[in-house]
Amino acid sequence: MALDIVRADSVGQAAGVLAGDDGARFLAGGTFLVRAITAGDVSIRTVVLSDGLGLDRIALGDPIEIGSAVTMAQVLGEPHLGFLHPVADSIGGPAVRAMATIGGNLFAQSPYGDFAVALLALGASVVSEGADGEASQDLEAFLAEGPPRGRIVRAVRFATPAAGAFRYLKITRKHPHGASVLSIAAVLPVPGGTLAGVRVAYGAMSPRPMRARAVEAALEGRPLDAAAIEAATKVAADGTMPEDDPQASAWYRRAVLPVHLRRLLSGEEG
């Protein structure tokens, strides 16, 4: 299968190629795209390279901005992103982390996409660019709708969580870096002793990363104590739509989810 390789001079030019060619794909890390090409996906006819487009930068302002071509290894190398190190470190082995990008992870389907789970809990927005310029979209909407054809994800933006508020847990059968049985990320701010602005997200509990809204509602406005944790675990599986796959059955995922949610909320996520 012959492929056309295109090196664009700008993100706008790259977006234009994608808009005009249904067979074009944007290559960042390539952990999913190269696999599809190798497997013989004949719908892919053109590959647009991300090299030299400035998408591999991290800006530690307010909000934090991480370029879509930033790799998991780069995240691990940035001390100011220490709260995200457990997330990046849970994705593949060293070779995968050196290639897998933040932007690519947004497109991963269950049981992958654990970094997107963390970003969903952090309330991230997705910045994309197309022929009509730059636009920002809430990550939850992005995961539900995807970007329109001919737009390229430039970066993700999110506020730095309060110290100790972000938690993450990933369960795998193949250790230490297998695909998820499930993953959970949460932001649990406790100003004044009660939870406020709670966000909880799951991976591998639906086809794409999802908010655990029933859990958020059970925790909001309460101290993070045994009673609140018990209330949250009772509704842990509400709204979930897990699938059967080689990692686990849908039944198993629902059965163990409350156990691992309790671990995370109790501070046993490490």
Secondary structure as GFF3:
##gff-version 3
##sequence-region A 1 270
A	DSSP	beta_strand	4	7	.	.	.	ID=ss1
A	DSSP	alpha_helix	11	20	.	.	.	ID=ss2
A	DSSP	beta_strand	24	27	.	.	.	ID=ss3
A	DSSP	alpha_helix	33	38	.	.	.	ID=ss4
A	DSSP	beta_strand	46	49	.	.	.	ID=ss5
A	DSSP	beta_strand	58	60	.	.	.	ID=ss6
A	DSSP	beta_strand	64	67	.	.	.	ID=ss7
A	DSSP	alpha_helix	72	76	.	.	.	ID=ss8
A	DSSP	three_ten_helix	79	84	.	.	.	ID=ss9
A	DSSP	alpha_helix	85	89	.	.	.	ID=ss10
A	DSSP	alpha_helix	94	97	.	.	.	ID=ss11
A	DSSP	alpha_helix	102	105	.	.	.	ID=ss12
A	DSSP	alpha_helix	114	121	.	.	.	ID=ss13
A	DSSP	beta_strand	125	130	.	.	.	ID=ss14
A	DSSP	beta_strand	133	138	.	.	.	ID=ss15
A	DSSP	alpha_helix	139	145	.	.	.	ID=ss16
A	DSSP	beta_strand	152	158	.	.	.	ID=ss17
A	DSSP	beta_strand	166	172	.	.	.	ID=ss18
A	DSSP	beta_strand	180	187	.	.	.	ID=ss19
A	DSSP	three_ten_helix	191	193	.	.	.	ID=ss20
A	DSSP	beta_strand	199	203	.	.	.	ID=ss21
A	DSSP	beta_strand	210	211	.	.	.	ID=ss22
A	DSSP	alpha_helix	213	219	.	.	.	ID=ss23
A	DSSP	alpha_helix	226	234	.	.	.	ID=ss24
A	DSSP	alpha_helix	250	265	.	.	.	ID=ss25
###
